[in-house]
Amino acid sequence: MKKIVIETLYPEFNNLYGDRGNVLYLKKKLEKSGCEVSVIQTGLFDTPNFINSKTDFLYIGPCQEKQQLIELERLKEIKPALEERINGGAVTFASGNAFELFGEYIELPGGEKTEALGFFPYHAERFSRLRYNDCSVGEFGDMLVTGFKNLLSFSYGELPEPFLKMKKGAGMNKKCGFEGVCKNNFFATYHTGPLLALNPQFSEYIIKLIDSEIEVLPLSYEKQAYEKRIKELL
């Protein structure tokens, strides 16, 4: 039996929009496919497991804006380990405003800028209290990926390796047709939802990145729900 380790960072902050369902769904799908799955919940002041031990799937979810900069400072302390993980091709997934943490900086409404991790050449700009919401559909290879957005900021700059080409909804901002990052098995996206549970075909793709020998088995009704959702949105 294959043993898979999933790690989620800072669950005390990253608990919005049902995105913990990404890990719950992935665990259930892996277990149905015959794997033994361990889930590690790494708190804000814990040493992440992936630094010293095997972590097959690392997850970072969305948090409230007032918590985002606190979380960012903790991530800066492990920046070399994160960079090594991404460059090494270990599967990592960031959703919601966690996407912004990997850009160059985050600009607050008053103009104050906070340096981010700087892995990619884009930056975030927060706006007023009026949030942007949409239901989106984007292309990832030959797949359609759907999700939701609830944003108090947009991002600007370059996406040399974007995750999605949008068919419906905004990209990283309203004037951009692309969204997210896909590099070396690192995925970051503004989408929430949770994205993995909403997109079983993409989830199977992720599982094959974790271990290509896993024979992925479907969960009940996930394909029918996905097809219905795509039809309604397009």
C-alpha positions as CSV (number, residue, x, y, z in Angstrom):
1,M,0.0,0.0,0.0
2,K,1.4,3.4,-1.0
3,K,1.8,5.9,1.8
4,I,1.0,9.5,1.0
5,V,1.7,12.5,3.2
6,I,-0.4,15.7,2.8
7,E,0.6,18.8,4.7
8,T,-1.5,21.9,5.1
9,L,0.1,25.1,6.3
10,Y,-1.4,27.4,9.0
11,P,-5.0,25.9,9.2
12,E,-5.8,28.4,12.0
13,F,-5.7,31.1,9.4
14,N,-6.4,29.3,6.1
15,N,-9.9,28.1,6.8
16,L,-12.1,30.2,4.4
17,Y,-14.5,29.3,1.6
18,G,-14.6,25.6,2.4
19,D,-11.1,25.3,1.0
20,R,-10.1,22.8,3.7
21,G,-12.2,20.6,1.5
22,N,-9.3,20.4,-0.9
23,V,-7.4,18.2,1.5
24,L,-10.4,16.3,2.7
25,Y,-11.4,15.5,-0.8
26,L,-7.9,14.5,-1.9
27,K,-7.5,12.3,1.1
28,K,-10.7,10.5,0.4
29,K,-9.9,10.0,-3.3
30,L,-6.4,8.7,-2.5
31,E,-7.8,6.3,0.1
32,K,-10.4,5.0,-2.3
33,S,-7.5,4.4,-4.7
34,G,-5.8,2.2,-2.2
35,C,-3.4,4.6,-0.5
36,E,-2.7,5.1,3.2
37,V,-2.9,8.8,3.8
38,S,-1.5,10.9,6.6
39,V,-2.6,14.6,6.9
40,I,-0.3,16.9,8.8
41,Q,-1.7,20.2,10.1
42,T,1.2,22.7,10.5
43,G,0.4,25.6,12.8
44,L,1.8,29.1,12.5
45,F,4.6,28.5,15.0
46,D,5.4,24.9,14.0
47,T,8.2,23.8,11.8
48,P,6.8,22.5,8.5
49,N,7.1,18.8,8.0
50,F,8.2,19.3,4.3
51,I,11.5,20.9,5.4
52,N,12.9,17.8,7.0
53,S,10.6,14.9,5.9
54,K,8.6,13.6,3.1
55,T,5.5,15.6,2.1
56,D,3.9,14.5,-1.1
57,F,1.4,17.3,-1.3
58,L,1.8,20.7,0.3
59,Y,-1.3,22.9,0.6
60,I,-1.7,26.6,1.4
61,G,-5.2,28.0,1.5
62,P,-6.8,31.5,1.7
63,C,-7.0,33.6,4.8
64,Q,-8.5,36.9,5.9
65,E,-6.6,40.0,4.7
66,K,-5.7,41.0,8.3
67,Q,-4.0,37.7,8.7
68,Q,-2.3,37.6,5.4
69,L,0.7,39.7,6.3
70,I,1.3,37.8,9.5
71,E,1.4,34.6,7.5
72,L,3.7,36.1,5.0
73,E,6.3,36.9,7.6
74,R,6.3,33.3,8.7
75,L,6.7,32.1,5.1
76,K,9.7,34.4,4.7
77,E,11.4,32.5,7.4
78,I,11.2,29.3,5.4
79,K,11.6,30.9,2.0
80,P,14.7,28.9,1.0
81,A,13.0,25.6,1.8
82,L,9.9,26.7,-0.2
83,E,12.0,27.8,-3.1
84,E,13.9,24.5,-3.1
85,R,10.6,22.5,-3.0
86,I,9.2,24.4,-6.0
87,N,12.3,24.2,-8.0
88,G,12.6,20.5,-7.2
89,G,9.1,19.8,-8.6
90,A,7.4,18.7,-5.4
91,V,3.6,19.0,-5.7
92,T,2.4,22.2,-4.0
93,F,-0.9,24.0,-4.3
94,A,-1.9,27.5,-3.1
95,S,-5.5,28.8,-3.4
96,G,-7.3,32.1,-2.9
97,N,-5.2,35.0,-1.8
98,A,-2.4,32.6,-1.0
99,F,-1.6,33.2,-4.7
100,E,-0.4,36.8,-3.7
101,L,2.2,35.5,-1.3
102,F,4.4,34.2,-4.1
103,G,4.5,37.5,-6.0
104,E,6.8,40.5,-5.5
105,Y,4.7,42.6,-3.1
106,I,1.3,43.4,-1.7
107,E,0.1,47.0,-1.9
108,L,-2.5,48.2,0.6
109,P,-5.2,50.8,-0.3
110,G,-3.1,53.6,1.2
111,G,-0.1,52.8,-1.0
112,E,2.0,50.9,1.6
113,K,3.8,48.0,0.1
114,T,4.8,44.8,1.8
115,E,7.5,42.7,0.2
116,A,6.2,39.2,-0.6
117,L,8.2,36.0,-1.4
118,G,9.3,37.3,-4.8
119,F,9.1,34.0,-6.7
120,F,7.1,35.4,-9.6
121,P,7.0,38.8,-11.4
122,Y,3.5,40.0,-10.3
123,H,2.2,42.0,-7.4
124,A,-1.1,42.4,-5.6
125,E,-3.1,45.6,-5.1
126,R,-5.9,45.7,-2.5
127,F,-8.9,47.9,-3.2
128,S,-12.0,49.0,-1.4
129,R,-14.2,47.0,1.0
130,L,-16.4,46.1,-2.0
131,R,-15.2,42.6,-3.0
132,Y,-15.0,41.1,-6.4
133,N,-16.9,37.8,-6.9
134,D,-17.4,35.6,-9.8
135,C,-17.8,32.0,-11.0
136,S,-15.0,31.2,-13.4
137,V,-14.1,28.7,-16.0
138,G,-10.5,28.4,-17.4
139,E,-8.6,26.1,-19.7
140,F,-5.7,23.9,-18.3
141,G,-4.4,22.0,-21.3
142,D,-7.4,20.1,-22.6
143,M,-9.3,20.4,-19.3
144,L,-11.9,22.9,-18.2
145,V,-11.4,24.0,-14.6
146,T,-14.1,25.8,-12.7
147,G,-14.0,27.7,-9.4
148,F,-15.1,30.7,-7.4
149,K,-13.4,34.0,-6.6
150,N,-14.0,36.3,-3.6
151,L,-11.3,39.0,-3.8
152,L,-10.3,42.2,-2.1
153,S,-7.4,42.6,-4.5
154,F,-6.2,42.0,-8.0
155,S,-2.7,41.2,-9.2
156,Y,-0.7,42.8,-12.0
157,G,2.5,42.1,-13.8
158,E,3.7,39.1,-15.7
159,L,2.5,35.5,-15.7
160,P,5.3,33.7,-17.6
161,E,3.8,30.3,-16.7
162,P,0.1,30.8,-16.1
163,F,-2.2,28.1,-14.7
164,L,-5.4,28.9,-16.6
165,K,-6.5,30.6,-19.8
166,M,-9.9,32.1,-18.9
167,K,-13.1,31.3,-20.8
168,K,-15.4,33.0,-18.3
169,G,-14.6,35.4,-15.4
170,A,-11.6,37.6,-14.7
171,G,-8.0,36.4,-14.8
172,M,-5.6,37.8,-12.2
173,N,-7.4,41.1,-12.8
174,K,-10.4,42.1,-15.0
175,K,-8.2,43.0,-18.0
176,C,-6.1,39.9,-17.9
177,G,-7.1,36.7,-19.7
178,F,-4.8,34.5,-17.7
179,E,-4.8,33.4,-14.1
180,G,-2.6,31.7,-11.6
181,V,0.8,30.0,-11.8
182,C,1.8,26.5,-13.0
183,K,5.5,25.8,-12.7
184,N,7.4,22.6,-11.7
185,N,4.3,21.0,-10.1
186,F,3.6,24.2,-8.2
187,F,0.1,25.6,-8.7
188,A,-1.2,28.9,-7.3
189,T,-4.6,30.3,-8.2
190,Y,-7.1,33.0,-7.0
191,H,-9.8,30.3,-7.2
192,T,-11.5,28.9,-4.1
193,G,-14.3,26.6,-3.9
194,P,-12.6,24.1,-3.1
195,L,-11.0,23.8,-6.5
196,L,-10.0,20.1,-6.3
197,A,-13.4,18.9,-5.2
198,L,-15.0,20.9,-8.0
199,N,-12.7,19.5,-10.7
200,P,-12.2,15.7,-10.4
201,Q,-10.3,15.5,-13.7
202,F,-7.7,18.0,-12.5
203,S,-7.5,16.3,-9.1
204,E,-6.7,13.0,-10.9
205,Y,-3.9,14.9,-12.7
206,I,-2.5,16.1,-9.4
207,I,-2.6,12.6,-8.0
208,K,-0.6,11.3,-10.9
209,L,2.0,14.0,-10.3
210,I,2.2,12.8,-6.7
211,D,2.7,9.2,-7.8
212,S,2.2,8.1,-11.4
213,E,1.6,4.5,-10.4
214,I,-1.6,5.2,-8.4
215,E,-4.7,3.9,-10.2
216,V,-7.1,6.7,-9.5
217,L,-10.7,5.6,-8.8
218,P,-13.7,8.0,-9.0
219,L,-15.9,9.0,-6.2
220,S,-19.7,8.8,-6.5
221,Y,-21.4,11.5,-8.6
222,E,-18.2,13.7,-8.9
223,K,-18.1,13.4,-12.7
224,Q,-21.9,14.1,-13.1
225,A,-21.6,17.1,-10.7
226,Y,-18.7,18.5,-12.6
227,E,-20.3,18.2,-16.0
228,K,-23.5,19.8,-14.7
229,R,-21.5,22.7,-13.3
230,I,-19.6,23.3,-16.5
231,K,-22.8,23.2,-18.5
232,E,-24.5,25.8,-16.2
233,L,-21.5,28.2,-16.3
234,L,-20.9,28.0,-20.0
